Amino acid sequence: MPDERRVQFTKMKLVGQYRKYRTNVEKPMRLIHQKAIQTWDKMKLKLQEKYMPMSYKRLFDQWQRLTQGNRPVSEYIKKFIQFLVKCDENEAYAIVLSRFRSRLKDELKREVIVRDISTLE
């Protein structure tokens, strides 16, 4: 489904909340001469900002700060995967793997890159 149709469909599904959405998001945008949201990524971001529970935001923030630190790599992998499942992030696997690698200890990070490891397993 094209972005424009996805955005329109989402707006239609917000029935009761749509009036509040238009009042709180789209109207102020028009007042400062910005176009209405037309891409799915922007719509998704605005909806997440408005409706994502604080507990989920804290969980996501914890995952963003997770590093290997002094823990064994097996424990780091386990913790990383737990956050990945709980946060239900729909990123490309390459991005998830990059996030994982960037938080490893430096010597392990180099080893993973040299060996061209492309899975968490």
N, C-alpha and C positions, 0 to 999 in steps of 0.2 A: 504494500500500500504506500503510495507516495506521501511524503512529509505533509503536504498541505491537507490532504484528506485525513491523515492520522490526527492532525491538530484539530480539524473541524469536528471529527468524530469524538475526540476527547472532550471538546467543549460542549457538544450535544449531550454527552453522558453525564456531565456535571450538573444537570438540571437544577436542583435546588441550590447547589453551591455556585452555580455559574453566575448568578446575579452578584453574589459576593465577590467572586473571582473578577468579574468585569469591573466592579467598583474598586476593588483593592489593587488590581494589577493593570488591567488594560487602560482604564480611564486615566490614571496618573501618567502612563506612558504617552498617551495621546496629548496630554497637557504640556508635556515637554517635547512634543513633536517627534516621538519615536513611533515606528511602525508597530502594529500589533504583532504578536508572536506568530511566526509562520513556519518555523522548523520544529520538528519533533524533539530534537535535543534541547532547544530552548524551552519548549513547553514542559518537557520532563523535568528540567532543572527548576523551573518556577513551581511546579506541583510538589516536587520534593522539598523545596524550601518551605512551602506552606503546610504540607500535610505529613511530612516525615516525623515520626515520634522522636522526642529528645533521647530516649533510651537507645534508639537505633543510631542516632547521630553520635552518641558517646561511644557505642560499640564500634562504629566506623572509624572514629578518631583514634580509638585504642589500636585498631588494626593498622592505621596509618603510621602510628608510632612504634609498632612492633619491629624489633631488630633481634638478631641472633644473640647479641651480647655474650654473656659467659655460658650460656646453655649449649649443650651438644646439638649438632645440626639436626639429628633425628627429632629432638624435642621442639626445635624451631620449626621444622617442617610440619609436625603435628599441630602446633599452635597456629601456624599460618593457614593451614587447611581448615581448621576449626573456624577461624575468622572468615575465610573465603566462603564457607558454607553458610554461616550465620548471616553474613552481610548480603548474600545472594547477589553479588556484583556481577553484572552481565558484560564484563569487559572481554576483549579479545584475549585468548590464552597467552599470546606473546606479551601483552602488557602485564598480565598477572605474573608471568614468569620473570619479567624484567623487574617488577616490584620486589619479588622474592629475592632475586640475585642481588639487587642493590642494597639489601639490608643484611647480607651475610658478612662475616668477618672478612677482612681484606684478603687474607691468604686463600680462603675458600672461594671467595668471589673470583679471584684470578684463575683458580683451578677449574671452576665451573665454566668460565669463559673459554679457557684454552681447550677443554674437552668438548666444547660445544654441546653442553647438556641442554636439552630442550623440553624436559618434563620434570615435574616435582617428584615423580617416582624414582 
